[in-house]
């Protein structure tokens, strides 16, 4: 599970790339992004990336016969690998990972 959760360190670099891509396309280079829009965009981006990683990792581990989670029979599950009712949790977890990985080191 450590490698799967370790991928959370990639969330902040991906979001920075998306911010640059959006700024170049709609607001022009150098225009500051609205902080609320940025938080919402990052939260949704992280949520989708975490769901995708959880689903793909679950499929791989299930095929190997070693998947440690099974949401079969739970509310709003997708193939027993992810639960859509976890969306708010992953939204906030992604934002937390962003803060933890962007802390300035002294």
N, C-alpha and C positions, 0 to 999 in steps of 0.2 A: 504493500500500500504506500510505502514511502515514495517510490518513484511517481506514483499517480498524483499524490498530493504535492510532491515537489514541483510538478508542472505549474503549480500556482505562481511560481516565481516568473513565469513567462507572461502572466496577465498584464502587468504594467507596461512592458515593452510593446506588446501588441496594441494596447490602448493608445500609447504615444504615437504609433504608426497610424492608427485610425484617425487620431486628432489631426495629424499632419495632412492626411489624405482629405479629410473633410474641410479643413481650413484652406487647402489649396483649391478645392473645388467650389466652395460656396462663399467663404468669407474673405478670401484673399489672403495672401501671405502676410504674416505679422499681425493680423487682427486677433485680439484676445478672444478666447472662447468664453461664452456665458457660463459661469460656475455651476448653476443649476442644471443647464443642458448637459454639461460635461459629466456631472455626477449621474444623471439619469442614463445618458448614453453609455458610460462606462459600466454601470450596474447591469444594464441589459446585455451588453457585450459579454461581460464576465459570466452572467447567468447562462447564456447560450453556449459559450466556450466550455464551461464546467459541465453542463448537461451533455455536450458532445463528447468531451473527454471521458465522462463517467459511462456513457453508453458504449463507446468504442472499446474502452478498457474492459468493461463488463462482458462484451461480446467475445473479446479475445480470451479473457480468463475463463469464461463459461466453456468455450471450445476446448480449453486445456483441462477442464474439469476442476478448476480451483477458484471459482468466483466466490468471494467471501460474503456477497450480499445477494439477496433474492427478494424482490418486492412483489412477486407473484401473489395475487389475492389482496394486495393493498390498494387503497384508493388511488385513482389516477396514475397507475403504473403503465409504463410502456415496455412491453416484452419482459417484464419483471426486472428490468435493468435500471430504470430511472423512475422517479416519482415526480410528476408535474407539480404536486402540492409543495414540493421543496423549493419552488422558484423564488419565493421571497428570501429564503435562507441562502441560496446561492447568489442572489443579487447582493445581499449584504456581505457575504463571505468574500466575494470578489473585491468589493470595496475595501474590506479589511486587509486582504492580501496586498492590494495596491498600496495602502498606507504602510504596511510592514516592509514591503520591498523597496519603498522609496524613502525610507528614513535616512537622514543624513548621518553618516558615521563620523565620530569625532576622532 
